[in-house]
């Protein structure tokens, strides 16, 4: 970015390169092969450690004193900036001495002349973040190396004005953050409300009054499951007859016989031990295995990588391409057509009750092999299944540690409370009504959170263009001119930097002499 494209700042300020305000250091990672380098003494900061907010006091990983010998110690109040990947630009001030990996560039400020918080707030401001992104390599993994990072533009204000800017920002942000905290609590309450609605629905509490008022119209779940089994047996008999005819045709034509259809699988009933762990349900309901209520279409799934999907975008219309958590892409072909329940096989946060595990898809679509493709049998509502999947406790049914997986066999054995068909319809209706209210409230909360973030960004933009302190400058000219001017400040920073560089040279000479003596 050229200097003539920089935002306008007060005449008492100066645009400088980032390297002018402190020492820029890129971190390193000591060899993992040497276990002696890692311990519990020295914080070893990585990008995820900067997620905690402005001040960073601890890291997920630590080095030993021996590990510090091959790393660079960063003093507390150093400003760490992620310079690679999706979180590029993420920033924090460390409040303890530590080190960092090579994904982070650190600024060690000359604290007598520039306040660490002033640097922090400017780095997270819209203009500086834009500089980071524009100067990063334009690849799938953006990288901003040290040589480019230290040349970024920084608006330097006189020291007293730096302090005033921090005061104004912190007062404003504390009020905004209090509001944001309240909104986040509302989001948590909405998540708990959704879970309560689903839990009550599948314990029969949501439709208790309706059930009493309509008991003469309800056919017990026991009879419904008998009908489902009978239908499956009838369908199997029909498939057998069709198979026999196909075999006769194949024999006449000298072709290979088609595979014989498999009989419907018998699922073991829910045991007494299992019932002890399951919630109480109305007497008209029945605990059954999921496999008794679904048809599975997983064998029809075809995964496509990004390149393969890109080749399937030539024709119109485009159809959705789904994965474990929802729509991933659009392509010009489809496999499935109709209403299906898609339940994550892997890549889903099964143990987070607030996260979606299943969703309904209608129409033409394609799906990969990370999601089960299911359809409810006659007498069962697809939406009934979907909502149950989103409240079910998957402990004991998924395998794996880093990537949880719900295989088909375990899925079929999931216990599900079966209610009469008419009650299923009422349950779905009640759930949809209540969740729609929660969704609208959450949409409002999200808009307010977005507004709060935009307000913060507006404050930051104004702060580093000198607009927040415009009146203060008029009232305090003596604090931004003469000995307090930014020109004098830069001279002092330059002197400090020269002293620091000289100190570094002496240290290097001493280290070299020690090495030579040892040899």
Secondary structure, DSSP 8 states (H G I E B T S, - for coil): --GGGS----TT-EEEEGGGSEEEEE-----TT-GGGEEEEEEEE-GGGGGG-SEE---SEEE-HHHHTTS--B-TT-EEEE-BSTTTT-EEEESS-EEE-TTEEEEEE-TTTS-HHHHHHHHTSHHHHHHHHHHS-SSSS-B--HHHHTTSEEEE--HHHHHHHHHHHHHHHHHHHHHHHHHHHHHHHHHHHHHHHHHHHTTT-TTHHHHHHTGGG---HHHHHHHHHHHHHHHHHHHHHHHHHHHHHHHHTT-----------------HHHHHHS----TT-EEEEGGGTEEE-GGG-----HHHHHTT-SSSS-EEEEETTEEEEEES--SEEEEEEEEESBSS-TT-TTS--EEEEEEEEEE-TTEEEEEE-TTS-HHHHHHHHTT---TTT-B-SSS-B--HHHHHT-EEEE--HHHHHHHHHHHHHHHHHHHHHHHHHHHHHHHHHHHHHHHHHHHTTT-TTHHHHHH-GGGTSGGGSHHHHHHHHHHHHHHHHHHHHHHHHHHHHHHHHH-
